[in-house]
Amino acid sequence: MSHIRCRWLAIALLCLPPCAPSAANTVEIDRNGQVLELQIYAADAQASIRRWADHVADALTLVYGHWPRDRWRMRVYTIGTADARELDSSRDVIPWAQVNRGTVDTVTFYVLAGASTEQLNANWTGYHELAHLLIPYRGWGDMWFSEGLASYYQNLLQVRAGQLSEQQMWQKLYEGFERGLADTAFDGIPLSRVSRNLRQNGGYMRVYWSGVRYFLDIDHRLRQESGGAQSLDTSLTDLNACCADKSMSVPQMVERLDALTSTTVFSAEYQRYRSSTTLPDYRALFASLGLIILDGKIELADNTPGARLRSGFAIAP
C-alpha cells in the first residue's frame, strides 16, 4: 500500500460516506481445490464487484498457474456515492487497499460505490495488491523489493489478462521509469536507506521503480541466459512450491531463489540495487528488447533479435 493510498483513506473516510452494510455477503470461489473467500460489504453493486473479483483473481493465476495459497480472502467495502454518473475515467475508483498476511492472507479493498466492472478492471490497484501474494514476504525491511515486485507484476498481469496490449504494458513501464528518474531528492543516498526511511522522508517513485527495474533486469537475464527455460515466473513458482507457508525476509528469499535457479543472479543484483544511489537507467535494456522511444511513446520493433524474447514477458507460462 503506497503513501497515496494512506492519504486517500483519510480523505475517503472523512469525505465519502460508507455505503457498506455491517454484514458481509460471503461467497467461496473454488479453483481446482483452492478457495478464495470473497466478502463484499456493499448495499448494492454486488454483481459488478463479484465480476471484478473474479477477473483479478483469475489474473493472479497467470504467473504460476494457480493461486499462491490454498485458502485466501478478498474483503471489499464500498464508500462514497452510489451514483455512477458522478464517476469519470480519470477518478481512482479504488482509493485504498492493503494486504494483511496471516494464517489466511487477506487483501482489503475500498472501492467507490457505483464503479462499474469495467472501471474496476481497468484500475491497476487490484493487480498490484494481489501481486504482493506472489512471495512469502512478511514486511521485514527492503520495501523497494516487495513494492517493486508488485508494481512490476501489476503490468504483466494486466497484459496477460487482456486488459492491456503489449505496447501499453511497455508504455506504462517506460512512464514509471521516467517518474523514478525524475524523483531525484535522495540521489546520492543508497536505495536501502531511502527505502528504510520512505514513510518519513518520501522518495516513493525512486524506491518503487528501482524495485521494478531490479525485477525486469532479473527476468530479462533469466530468460536470455537460459534460452527461455527460466524466468521470474518459473523462479517464483518454485519459491511458492517450497515456501508459501513460511515467513521470509528479503535476504532469505533472495538466497533461496539463487538456490532454486542454480544462479547467483538474485543475490548479486540485490546487493547492487540496494547500494545504488540513483535509479539505474533502463534505456539500454529497452533497446535490446526492440523497444524504441520516440517523443515519449514506445514503439515495438518486431524485426530485432530481442523481439521474440520481449514477447515472452506478456505471455503467461
Summary of the structure (lengths in Angstrom):
residues: 317
radius of gyration: 19.4
end to end distance: 27.3
largest distance: 57.2
contacts: 1036
relative contact order: 0.11
helix: 51%
strand: 15%
